[in-house]
Amino acid sequence: MNTGEVSDQEVAGLAYGVFTLPGGHRRRIGVRLGTRILDLATLADAGQVPEQLAAPSLDAFMAAGPAVWNEARRTVTHLVVDRWPVAKSAVVDTDGVTMHLPFTVAGYVDFYSSLHHAVNVGRIFRPDADPLPPNWRHLPAGYHGRASSVVVSGTEIPWPSGQRLDEGGGVSFGPSRRLDFELEVGFVIGTCSTFGEPVPIDQVMDHVFGVVLVNDWSARDIQAWEYQPLGPFLGKSFATTISAWVVPLDAFGAVRVPGPAQTPQPLPYLRRHHPWGLDLDLTVKLRSAQMRARGLDPVTICRVGFAEQYWTVAQQLAHLTSNGAPLRTGDLVASGTVSGPGPGQMGSLLEATRGGVEPLPLPGDETRTFLQPGDEVILEGQGGTVRLGEARGTVTSTPAARRRAGRHGPRSRRSSC
């Protein structure tokens, strides 16, 4: 029986993360319990949970497959509900704890699966034409991103530079003038698939370990100049933020939904047989440097649901593997920007400001068309009683400003090479 030490909401979530203790060097796998962490490394050392949870990342645990995931979830739930004295000995407070990227990102694919987002953007750039490309309702469009620049929540985001087309028609290189965020949901692959063998849509979700929030930062001016004919490149690859906590897919069983009707009916390999849409509530908050200096809280600039995502993750993965491309442990598959049809439901500033035409008001007489140095963006989400970890990032000063300050930049993740 639950002693009351852990709430039912905390038991329902049991998200996995990787942390180090204050002054410690060993990376440890833990489970989130509200403002506390259950140190699974300690319990694994004592033989209380599967041995893969003694590792410094989730890689081996994710690769072990659903049987081990389910065993671990049952064991941890039993410990926190029925054997709290044993669990309590391995509980630490989050104060002073450092969170790390929880798994090695093997590959990164970003899709374009929100109908409202695609229509919103299409109306900005093609106001007199069909906002949707002709293939949009036939396949989940996507691109392969840069796995090496996926960073954990809390990492500062250096301001990107690149080529852009100037108003006079010239081409220049310099800091982006149209830096943006993108509200997305990410799915983390646990078990691999076989090279050369497509994964049927009814089997593909057996490979998914868990869910994270994703902010695919975007330099719109760089993107607009470079994306034709091959698509996003430097305008996207400089940084992607994910939440530090990976919520097991099983935790969202109560909020699975069929997803919206699809017209025309997809080709057979993409037809949905199971409800793999998720009824999540997603939020974007923003706080400027001025707001932070004045002690003001972040303001909510977007609140939108995920249930109406046109293409589900099962369809995305079935399409991704349809040519025989394999899934790998640690692959990150992102939904693409999640938006709704109305004001306050836009998952990017590009949409919220109609391409920079209608500035977004902030406290203290500030406005935003696109992000400015020092802006902090926080993504939050919840499905039923299960809370996703936040994806938080602050964009730093431009490269020119850093050079004037006589430094190479603020705290950032160093290369491991």
C-alpha positions as CSV (number, residue, x, y, z in Angstrom):
1,M,0.0,0.0,0.0
2,N,1.1,3.6,-0.6
3,T,2.3,5.1,2.7
4,G,1.7,8.6,1.4
5,E,5.4,9.3,1.1
6,V,5.1,9.3,-2.7
7,S,2.0,10.7,-4.4
8,D,0.0,8.8,-7.0
9,Q,1.0,11.4,-9.6
10,E,4.7,10.7,-8.8
11,V,4.2,7.0,-9.1
12,A,2.4,7.3,-12.4
13,G,5.3,9.3,-14.0
14,L,8.6,7.6,-12.8
15,A,10.7,9.3,-15.4
16,Y,14.3,8.3,-15.9
17,G,17.2,10.8,-15.9
18,V,21.0,10.9,-15.4
19,F,22.6,13.0,-12.7
20,T,25.6,13.7,-10.6
21,L,25.5,14.5,-6.9
22,P,27.1,17.7,-5.6
23,G,30.8,17.2,-5.6
24,G,30.5,13.8,-7.3
25,H,31.8,12.6,-10.6
26,R,29.9,9.3,-11.1
27,R,26.9,9.7,-13.4
28,R,23.9,7.9,-12.0
29,I,20.6,6.9,-13.3
30,G,17.7,8.1,-11.2
31,V,13.9,8.2,-11.2
32,R,12.1,11.5,-10.6
33,L,9.9,11.7,-7.5
34,G,8.6,15.3,-7.6
35,T,11.5,17.4,-6.1
36,R,13.4,14.2,-5.2
37,I,15.4,11.6,-7.1
38,L,15.4,7.9,-6.4
39,D,19.0,6.9,-7.0
40,L,18.8,3.7,-9.0
41,A,22.5,3.3,-9.2
42,T,22.6,2.7,-5.4
43,L,19.7,0.2,-5.7
44,A,21.3,-1.6,-8.7
45,D,24.6,-1.9,-6.7
46,A,22.5,-3.6,-4.0
47,G,20.8,-5.9,-6.5
48,Q,17.4,-4.3,-6.0
49,V,16.8,-3.3,-9.6
50,P,18.1,-4.5,-13.0
51,E,21.8,-4.2,-13.4
52,Q,21.6,-1.9,-16.5
53,L,20.5,0.8,-14.1
54,A,24.0,0.9,-12.5
55,A,25.4,2.4,-15.8
56,P,26.3,6.1,-16.3
57,S,23.6,6.5,-19.0
58,L,20.3,5.0,-20.1
59,D,21.9,3.4,-23.2
60,A,22.2,-0.2,-22.0
61,F,18.9,-0.1,-20.3
62,M,17.1,1.2,-23.4
63,A,18.8,-1.4,-25.5
64,A,17.7,-4.2,-23.2
65,G,14.1,-4.0,-24.5
66,P,10.5,-4.0,-23.3
67,A,10.8,-7.0,-20.9
68,V,13.5,-5.3,-18.9
69,W,11.8,-1.9,-19.1
70,N,8.6,-3.4,-17.7
71,E,10.4,-5.4,-15.0
72,A,12.2,-2.2,-13.9
73,R,9.0,-0.2,-13.8
74,R,7.2,-2.8,-11.8
75,T,10.2,-3.1,-9.4
76,V,10.6,0.6,-8.9
77,T,6.8,1.0,-8.4
78,H,6.8,-1.8,-5.8
79,L,9.8,-0.2,-4.0
80,V,8.2,3.3,-3.7
81,V,4.7,2.1,-2.9
82,D,5.2,-1.1,-0.8
83,R,8.8,-1.0,0.4
84,W,9.3,2.7,1.1
85,P,12.0,2.3,3.8
86,V,14.2,0.5,1.3
87,A,13.6,3.1,-1.4
88,K,13.9,6.0,1.0
89,S,17.6,5.1,1.8
90,A,18.3,5.8,-1.9
91,V,16.4,9.1,-2.2
92,V,18.3,12.4,-2.7
93,D,17.1,15.9,-3.0
94,T,17.5,17.8,-6.3
95,D,19.3,20.7,-4.7
96,G,22.8,20.9,-6.1
97,V,22.3,18.0,-8.4
98,T,23.5,18.3,-12.0
99,M,21.4,16.8,-14.7
100,H,23.0,15.4,-17.9
101,L,22.0,14.2,-21.3
102,P,20.3,11.0,-20.3
103,F,21.3,8.9,-23.4
104,T,23.7,9.0,-26.3
105,V,21.8,10.5,-29.2
106,A,22.5,8.1,-32.1
107,G,20.5,10.0,-34.7
108,Y,18.0,12.8,-34.9
109,V,15.0,13.0,-37.2
110,D,12.6,16.0,-37.1
111,F,9.2,15.7,-38.7
112,Y,6.6,18.2,-39.9
113,S,3.5,16.6,-38.6
114,S,1.2,19.3,-37.2
115,L,-1.5,20.2,-39.8
116,H,-2.1,23.6,-38.1
117,H,1.6,24.4,-38.1
118,A,2.0,23.5,-41.8
119,V,-1.0,25.6,-42.7
120,N,0.1,28.6,-40.5
121,V,3.5,28.6,-42.1
122,G,2.2,28.0,-45.6
123,R,-0.1,31.0,-45.3
124,I,2.8,33.2,-44.3
125,F,5.0,32.2,-47.2
126,R,2.4,31.3,-49.8
127,P,-0.6,33.6,-49.1
128,D,-2.1,33.2,-52.5
129,A,-1.5,29.5,-52.9
130,D,-2.4,26.2,-51.2
131,P,-0.5,26.4,-47.9
132,L,0.3,22.7,-47.9
133,P,2.9,21.1,-50.3
134,P,1.2,18.5,-52.5
135,N,2.8,15.6,-50.6
136,W,1.9,16.7,-47.1
137,R,-1.2,14.6,-46.6
138,H,0.4,11.5,-48.2
139,L,3.5,11.1,-46.0
140,P,5.0,12.4,-42.8
141,A,7.7,14.8,-44.1
142,G,10.9,15.1,-42.2
143,Y,14.7,15.7,-42.3
144,H,17.7,14.3,-40.6
145,G,19.2,16.7,-38.0
146,R,22.5,17.0,-36.2
147,A,22.7,14.5,-33.3
148,S,25.9,16.0,-31.9
149,S,24.2,19.4,-31.0
150,V,21.4,17.9,-29.0
151,V,21.8,19.2,-25.5
152,V,20.1,18.7,-22.1
153,S,17.7,21.2,-20.6
154,G,19.4,24.1,-18.9
155,T,22.3,24.3,-21.4
156,E,22.9,27.8,-22.6
157,I,22.4,28.2,-26.4
158,P,25.2,30.2,-28.2
159,W,23.8,32.6,-30.8
160,P,24.1,31.1,-34.3
161,S,25.7,32.7,-37.3
162,G,25.3,31.9,-41.0
163,Q,24.7,33.1,-44.5
164,R,21.5,35.1,-45.0
165,L,19.9,37.2,-47.7
166,D,19.9,40.9,-46.9
167,E,17.0,43.3,-47.7
168,G,18.9,44.8,-50.6
169,G,19.4,41.4,-52.2
170,G,23.1,40.9,-51.2
171,V,24.4,37.9,-49.3
172,S,26.2,38.3,-46.0
173,F,27.5,36.1,-43.1
174,G,26.7,37.1,-39.5
175,P,24.6,36.5,-36.5
176,S,21.0,35.4,-37.1
177,R,18.4,38.2,-37.0
178,R,15.4,35.9,-36.7
179,L,16.2,33.4,-34.0
180,D,13.2,31.2,-33.0
181,F,12.1,28.3,-30.9
182,E,10.0,25.3,-31.9
183,L,7.7,23.4,-29.5
184,E,8.0,19.7,-30.2
185,V,7.5,16.3,-28.6
186,G,10.3,13.7,-29.0
187,F,10.3,9.9,-28.9
188,V,13.4,8.0,-27.9
189,I,14.2,4.7,-29.5
190,G,15.2,1.8,-27.2
191,T,15.7,-1.3,-29.3
192,C,17.3,-1.4,-32.8
193,S,15.7,-2.8,-35.9
194,T,17.5,-4.7,-38.7
195,F,19.2,-2.9,-41.5
196,G,17.3,-3.4,-44.8
197,E,14.1,-4.5,-43.2
198,P,11.1,-2.1,-42.8
199,V,9.3,-2.2,-39.5
200,P,5.6,-2.7,-39.9
201,I,3.4,0.0,-38.4
202,D,1.9,-2.5,-35.9
203,Q,5.4,-3.4,-34.5
204,V,7.2,-0.1,-34.7
205,M,6.1,1.1,-31.2
206,D,7.8,-1.9,-29.6
207,H,11.0,0.0,-30.3
208,V,10.0,3.2,-28.5
209,F,11.4,3.6,-24.9
210,G,10.0,7.0,-23.9
211,V,9.0,10.6,-24.4
212,V,10.8,13.9,-24.0
213,L,10.1,17.6,-24.8
214,V,12.1,19.1,-27.6
215,N,13.0,22.6,-28.6
216,D,14.5,22.6,-32.1
217,W,15.9,26.1,-32.1
218,S,15.7,27.7,-35.5
219,A,17.5,30.6,-37.2
220,R,14.8,31.5,-39.7
221,D,16.8,33.9,-41.9
222,I,19.7,31.3,-42.3
223,Q,17.1,28.6,-42.9
224,A,15.2,30.6,-45.5
225,W,18.4,31.3,-47.6
226,E,19.9,27.8,-47.5
227,Y,17.0,25.3,-47.4
228,Q,16.4,25.2,-51.2
229,P,16.9,22.6,-52.7
230,L,18.0,20.2,-49.9
231,G,16.2,21.4,-46.8
232,P,17.2,22.6,-43.3
233,F,20.9,22.6,-42.5
234,L,22.9,25.3,-40.5
235,G,19.7,27.1,-39.6
236,K,18.7,24.2,-37.4
237,S,21.8,22.2,-36.6
238,F,23.4,24.6,-34.1
239,A,21.3,23.4,-31.1
240,T,18.3,21.2,-30.1
241,T,17.3,21.1,-26.4
242,I,15.6,18.1,-24.8
243,S,14.2,17.6,-21.3
244,A,16.5,15.9,-18.8
245,W,13.8,13.3,-17.9
246,V,12.6,10.6,-20.2
247,V,9.1,9.4,-19.4
248,P,8.5,5.8,-20.3
249,L,6.0,5.4,-23.1
250,D,3.9,3.0,-20.9
251,A,3.2,5.9,-18.5
252,F,1.0,7.5,-21.2
253,G,-1.4,4.6,-21.7
254,A,-4.3,6.5,-20.3
255,V,-4.0,9.4,-22.7
256,R,-3.6,7.5,-26.0
257,V,-6.0,8.7,-28.7
258,P,-6.7,7.7,-32.3
259,G,-5.6,11.0,-33.8
260,P,-7.6,13.0,-36.4
261,A,-9.2,11.6,-39.5
262,Q,-6.9,11.5,-42.5
263,T,-7.9,12.5,-46.0
264,P,-7.0,10.9,-48.4
265,Q,-6.5,7.6,-46.7
266,P,-2.8,6.9,-46.3
267,L,-1.1,4.1,-48.3
268,P,-1.4,0.7,-46.6
269,Y,2.0,0.8,-44.8
270,L,0.9,4.0,-43.0
271,R,-2.6,3.1,-42.1
272,R,-3.3,3.4,-38.4
273,H,-4.6,0.3,-36.6
274,H,-4.0,1.4,-33.0
275,P,-4.4,4.7,-31.2
276,W,-0.9,6.1,-31.0
277,G,-1.8,9.7,-30.7
278,L,-1.2,11.2,-27.3
279,D,-3.5,13.7,-25.5
280,L,-0.8,16.0,-24.1
281,D,-1.1,19.6,-22.9
282,L,1.9,21.6,-24.0
283,T,3.1,25.1,-22.9
284,V,5.7,27.6,-23.9
285,K,6.9,30.2,-21.5
286,L,9.3,33.1,-22.2
287,R,11.3,35.4,-19.9
288,S,13.5,38.2,-21.2
289,A,16.7,39.4,-19.6
290,Q,14.9,42.5,-18.5
291,M,12.1,40.5,-16.9
292,R,14.7,38.3,-15.1
293,A,16.5,41.4,-13.8
294,R,13.2,42.7,-12.5
295,G,12.4,39.4,-10.8
296,L,9.4,38.7,-13.0
297,D,8.2,35.2,-13.7
298,P,8.2,33.8,-17.3
299,V,5.0,34.5,-19.2
300,T,3.0,31.9,-21.1
301,I,3.0,32.6,-24.8
302,C,1.6,29.3,-26.1
303,R,-0.7,26.6,-24.8
304,V,-1.7,23.9,-27.2
305,G,-2.7,20.2,-27.3
306,F,-0.9,17.4,-29.0
307,A,-3.9,15.1,-29.6
308,E,-4.6,16.5,-33.0
309,Q,-1.2,15.9,-34.4
310,Y,-2.0,14.7,-38.0
311,W,0.8,12.1,-38.3
312,T,1.3,9.9,-35.2
313,V,4.7,8.7,-34.1
314,A,3.9,5.2,-35.3
315,Q,3.3,6.5,-38.8
316,Q,6.5,8.5,-38.6
317,L,8.6,5.5,-37.6
318,A,6.9,3.2,-40.2
319,H,7.7,5.8,-42.9
320,L,11.3,6.3,-41.6
321,T,12.0,2.6,-41.8
322,S,10.0,1.9,-45.0
323,N,13.1,2.1,-47.2
324,G,15.1,-0.3,-44.9
325,A,16.8,2.4,-42.8
326,P,17.3,0.9,-39.3
327,L,16.4,2.2,-35.9
328,R,19.2,2.5,-33.4
329,T,19.2,2.7,-29.6
330,G,19.2,6.4,-28.8
331,D,17.6,7.7,-32.0
332,L,15.6,10.8,-31.3
333,V,12.4,11.2,-33.4
334,A,10.8,14.7,-33.0
335,S,7.2,15.6,-33.9
336,G,8.0,18.9,-35.6
337,T,6.5,22.1,-34.3
338,V,3.2,21.6,-32.5
339,S,0.6,24.4,-33.1
340,G,-3.1,25.1,-33.1
341,P,-5.3,27.2,-35.4
342,G,-5.8,30.2,-33.1
343,P,-3.9,32.9,-31.2
344,G,-2.0,31.7,-28.2
345,Q,-1.6,28.2,-29.8
346,M,1.4,28.9,-31.9
347,G,4.5,26.7,-31.2
348,S,6.9,29.2,-32.8
349,L,7.4,32.9,-33.0
350,L,7.4,32.7,-36.8
351,E,3.7,31.8,-36.5
352,A,2.8,33.9,-33.4
353,T,4.1,37.1,-35.0
354,R,3.1,36.2,-38.6
355,G,6.7,36.2,-39.8
356,G,7.7,39.2,-37.6
357,V,4.8,41.4,-38.8
358,E,2.8,41.4,-35.5
359,P,5.1,41.8,-32.4
360,L,4.3,39.7,-29.3
361,P,3.7,41.9,-26.2
362,L,5.7,41.1,-23.0
363,P,5.7,42.7,-19.6
364,G,7.4,46.1,-19.2
365,D,6.5,47.4,-22.6
366,E,8.8,44.9,-24.3
367,T,7.8,43.1,-27.5
368,R,9.2,40.2,-29.5
369,T,9.1,39.4,-33.2
370,F,12.0,36.9,-32.8
371,L,14.3,36.0,-29.8
372,Q,16.8,38.5,-28.4
373,P,20.0,37.8,-26.4
374,G,19.2,36.7,-22.9
375,D,15.8,35.4,-23.7
376,E,14.9,32.2,-21.8
377,V,12.4,29.7,-23.3
378,I,10.8,27.0,-21.2
379,L,8.7,24.1,-22.6
380,E,6.4,22.2,-20.3
381,G,4.0,19.4,-20.9
382,Q,1.6,17.0,-19.2
383,G,-0.6,14.0,-20.2
384,G,-3.3,13.3,-17.6
385,T,-1.5,13.1,-14.3
386,V,1.9,12.4,-15.9
387,R,4.3,15.4,-16.2
388,L,7.0,15.7,-18.8
389,G,10.3,17.2,-17.8
390,E,10.8,20.8,-18.8
391,A,13.0,21.8,-21.7
392,R,14.7,25.1,-20.8
393,G,17.3,27.1,-22.6
394,T,18.6,30.7,-22.6
395,V,20.0,32.2,-25.7
396,T,23.3,34.0,-25.1
397,S,24.7,37.2,-26.6
398,T,25.6,37.3,-30.3
399,P,29.1,36.3,-31.4
400,A,30.0,40.0,-32.0
401,A,29.0,40.9,-28.5
402,R,31.0,38.1,-27.0
403,R,34.1,39.2,-28.9
404,R,33.6,42.8,-27.6
405,A,33.5,41.3,-24.1
406,G,36.8,39.6,-24.7
407,R,35.6,36.1,-24.3
408,H,34.7,33.1,-26.4
409,G,31.3,32.6,-24.9
410,P,29.4,31.6,-21.8
411,R,29.0,28.2,-20.3
412,S,28.3,25.6,-22.9
413,R,28.8,21.9,-23.6
414,R,32.3,21.2,-24.7
415,S,33.0,18.8,-27.5
416,S,33.7,15.3,-26.3
417,C,36.2,14.8,-29.2
